[in-house]
Amino acid sequence: MSELKFNTTEVLAWDLDRLDPLKSYRDLFSIPCVQEGEKSEEAIYFAGNSLGLQPKKVKSYIEKEIDDWARFGVEGHFHARTPWLSYHETLTEQTARLVGAQPLEVVVMNTLTVNLHLMMVSFYRPTMNRHKILVEAGAFPSDQYGVVSQIRFHGFDPHQSLVELKPREGEDTLRQEDVIKVIEEEGSSIALILLGNTQYLTGQAFDIRSITKAGHAKGCQVGFDLAHGVGNLKLQLHEDGPDFAVWCSYKYLNAGPGAVAGCFVHERHSKNSQLPRFAGWWGQNKETRFQMKPEFDPIPGAEGWQLSNPPIFQMASLRASMEIFDEVGMAKIRTKSDQLTGYLEFLVDQLPQGYCQIVTPRDLIQRGSQLSLRVKTQAKELQQRLVKRGVICDFREPNIVRVAPTALYNRYIDIYRLWQVLDHDAKNPA
Ligand SMILES: *Cc1c(COP(=O)(O)O)cnc(C)c1O
């Protein structure tokens, strides 16, 4: 399929769908409907980077826990069909495979921003000479608030301690060589490098390995926010070597609103019980947890950062979703995503000149399953016109529409339909 030449015929879209090795997976998901006058139709859903669709088996997975709670009460911690005490461990191996980590290096817990703070407590340790945090300009607001509040918490001034990477004049995305250059030039005063990968607004993917290597050569800690990377990019966190990574599970991972998030801590930190951290009883050595002793003896690895006993209903939902990812594997998901995204790119390039512009890098290794389109009109109004025609994608003020074709449930014909709607919109200005 990689040699494939795209064209603008609808037949091609149907052919591509017929040949798609992952086509059967769409049936595992509930596709939302949109109301079109009297009739209700399946939406053309491109917001999987915002809230992934529901795997149909989520319901029975959650019901199982609700039933076990009714049947067993507190005894469910030990006697539920999947005992709650060790429930999160059922997700460890799959999560490790998903992000290319060792099982010891990953845990599912809390929500994303909470995990980001927990990781910064351990890995942002500013000193007078080394107090900066390096982030991409225009990072997701929660990450911006997070880093600024951490800087202040340590008594430093964000004006001096926050360094933002900006694209060159007239460019939308960062050049990898510019990122490395800033690290080489300013690295000795940088305590932490933290990048969103892929970048939520532009869809740009950074090379985790070379950024990590450059950061470590300068003595910086390196972390990644993979909110838009997990379930999207092919990750190999252990080998690439960042100190930590965090992600949420309701975007590409399809685990539902407010889903329980994930965290990676590199093996090199797994036995370092001297690392400062905010601790809770669920991070305590499992042998002694219920002895309720005052000394904190963390579980080696990422599990040692857990705070509370986990939300079982949310974990049940995550489990239903992770089984699908684990069955397919990220290699196949990435291959199809590249095809879908490439097809979208081709069609967008056929739209009338000047209607919109692709902000996301053209280079495949610098992006995942998202194209961000800068539109000439108000993005919000365009997005509303799209909704009227059954297309769900998301917009960011003032003029970016983000389209995320996901491999597990999007079809080529969905992309073709989106293109038809955009083409109509371009030729019939509101
Ligand atoms: C989606 C997203 C968040 C959201 O944070 P929550 O704690 O899950 O609400 C944070 N950061 C980035 C980069 C995101 O894409």
PDBQT file of the ligand as one rigid body, heavy atoms in Angstrom, charges set to zero:
ROOT
HETATM    1  C1  LIG A 501      -5.367  16.576  26.803  1.00  0.00    +0.000 C 
HETATM    2  C2  LIG A 501      -4.156  17.148  27.426  1.00  0.00    +0.000 A 
HETATM    3  C3  LIG A 501      -4.122  17.463  28.794  1.00  0.00    +0.000 A 
HETATM    4  C4  LIG A 501      -5.344  17.276  29.661  1.00  0.00    +0.000 C 
HETATM    5  O1  LIG A 501      -5.000  17.053  30.989  1.00  0.00    +0.000 OA
HETATM    6  P1  LIG A 501      -5.942  16.257  31.993  1.00  0.00    +0.000 P 
HETATM    7  O2  LIG A 501      -5.186  16.281  33.261  1.00  0.00    +0.000 OA
HETATM    8  O3  LIG A 501      -6.148  14.889  31.422  1.00  0.00    +0.000 OA
HETATM    9  O4  LIG A 501      -7.253  16.973  32.071  1.00  0.00    +0.000 OA
HETATM   10  C5  LIG A 501      -2.938  17.950  29.316  1.00  0.00    +0.000 A 
HETATM   11  N1  LIG A 501      -1.846  18.136  28.543  1.00  0.00    +0.000 NA
HETATM   12  C6  LIG A 501      -1.848  17.854  27.222  1.00  0.00    +0.000 A 
HETATM   13  C7  LIG A 501      -0.623  18.068  26.400  1.00  0.00    +0.000 C 
HETATM   14  C8  LIG A 501      -3.010  17.368  26.629  1.00  0.00    +0.000 A 
HETATM   15  O5  LIG A 501      -3.027  17.120  25.334  1.00  0.00    +0.000 OA
ENDROOT
TORSDOF 0
